[in-house]
Amino acid sequence: MKPIVVLTIFIAMAIRPALATDQALEVLHWWTSDGEQAAADVLKASLAEQGVAWTDYPVRGGGGDSAMAVLKARVIAGTPPGAAQIIGPNIEHWANLGFLQPLSDPVLNRTELFHPVVNELIRVDGARVAIPLSIHRINWLWLNPRVFQQLDLPLPTTWSQLIDLAPALREAGIVPLAHGNQPWQNATLFETLLLSVAGPTFYRRYFVEHDDAILNDPRVVETFRLLRELKSLMDPGIGNREWQEASRMVAEGEAAVQIMGDWVKGEFRAWGLKPGEDYLCLPVPGTTEQHLYSIDTFVVFRDHPNPEAVPAFIDTLLSPSVQRAFSEAKGTLPVRRDVSVADFDDCARAAHHVFVQAGDEGRLAPSMAHSMATSPESEDAVFEIVHRFFIDARVTPETATAQLAQTLRALK
Ligand code: BGC
């Protein structure tokens, strides 16, 4: 090699920007199932391409409650991660406490790229403090089509149909409804049922506004009653079952149906299952036109050791090709409006259609159980009351309604 070439390479190496091995960003999140990890791998690979290593800090527990507890402990100890999955109004809470790094990336300022609910979530006092990633729809039934074909049973589109199918399913040794008895799973089911029973306007008045006029409404009593009825379709093994274990039961034909957000689809995909053949999605009865959403977002903490890694992190999360690959792996929708979902699967396209329509018509339902609707204190209180009702048959629907009304009123 000529000396001049060697010198050029040497100079280029000396002045190159710090790359991969020099930089790392620790990311705290609650994606620990197979599908969630496959989706996170898409982000890790893209970040690595930009010269930043993603240092993984996963905290087990669907819905993120444990992750939030661990995050608080780390911040109190003075060792926050570089970035964390924080979602919903909690972003504002952390920003107001002064922990979050305002983000100046121009893409975040392009409001036309995102849906209005997304712009609202990521902005606090005019500053962008979170990076949006994707939009989940929660009000889904996941079904094993073979179970229905083999027993010659119709796919349930109403609650009474699902309840009526239970004896035939049980007789064939199949659990009608797969579920895990964890407070966040019970709360996810409860909010889905409230949306089904009472519709999106009532849902918002109840979970977002805690409107005194409706807190004791008979529709809440009816929702608790339905929750109890659905519990009778579950198996005695609900114990502390994780959501993905319930999904596994549906995938293997051990159970017929699961009610859960579309992260289940990411799980099925990670297990090699095909939509339409190995599993089906149907909107939860009474919610075909509704979209109960959870939007995944990340924040960056102030004063972390590698501020140079932040632009690459934002770029990764918002790059159109990553948005597409991540969404397909995770079972979710890209948060960027300019990423087409035309060649996504039927469930994703249906979710997209409903999200846009419900958004235009002002009837989107923010998930309480997934921190989109209310303060963490109210969320904890709802979890506690719904969970107690779920595990203790002596608590009547009327009592649970009154307890919830009293609590939501106090926390308004
Ligand atoms: C998050 C999803 C996650 C799910 C289950 C939701 O709160 O938005 O990204 O897959 O919880 O852990």
Boltz pocket constraint, residues with backbone or C-beta under 6 A from the ligand:
constraints:
  - pocket:
      binder: B
      contacts: [[A, 30], [A, 31], [A, 36], [A, 61], [A, 62], [A, 63], [A, 64], [A, 136], [A, 263], [A, 294], [A, 295], [A, 296], [A, 369], [A, 370]]
      max_distance: 6.0
